[in-house]
């Protein structure tokens, strides 16, 4: 059984490990190898611990915790970093370990993040995804509509990204919505 819960500072090391592992699994061939090789669980754990301890942080994180395996996925959200696309909120991260993909955990995490945004009074959201990332199909299946593309400089490379928008989070997580747990 897997539960979705709010992340705590004690989860930082596992979140960092999942972040590093999923980046290496997902983005190989999409971003420079030197970036993937230089990733550090320890450095990312320190960043996540600071963020999760900061009571004034606008970023909120959720984890998927399997009762046998521990934390196997996480996501974070908060106010939209840019207002020009009309979204009040943004999904900053959503990662599930490869062995646990395809089990509905991504959908459950996304729904929990959407509910978190709604609880904070943010009624719409977007997520930026690397254009070649197969996760773009997941976001489309979850009701996201592609609304923008951009070329983003990243460690000496130029990465193409796509934005997916959910204009009505309450509808997305409603019992008949694409992110419904029902």
C-alpha positions, 0 to 999 in steps of 0.5 A: 500500500502506498500513501501520499503525504506532506513531505517533512525535513526528515524526507530530504535525503530520500527526496534528493536520491529520487531526484538524482535517480529520476533525472539520470534515468529520464534525462539521459541524452536530453541534457548534457551528461556532465550535468547528470554525472555531477549531481549529488544526493548530498547537495540536493538533500541539503537544499531540500532540507532547507526548503522543507524546514523553511516555514515561510517557503511558498513551495510545498512538497508531497511524497508517495510512501510505500509501506514496504519500500519507503518513499518512492516518489515526490512532487512539489508545487507553489505559486506560478513563477511567471504569471504570463500564461494565466496560471495561479499555481505551478507544479515544480517537480513530479518524480516517481522511481522507475520501478514504481511508474505505471502504478498510478502514483504519478496521478495520485501525487499530481492530484494531491499537489492540485489539492494543495494548490486549491487549498492555498487559493490557487485555482489553476496550474501549469508545469514545464516539461522538456519537450522530448520527455515522455512524461508529456503524454502523462500530463496530456492524459491528466487533462493538461493542455499544451499552452507554450513552448520555450528554449531555455538555456541550461548549463551551456545547452539550449533545452526545448520545454513545453508548458501544460496548463490546467485552468480549473484544478477543482474540475481536474480533481473532481470525481469525474475529472482526469486526476480523480482518485475515484 
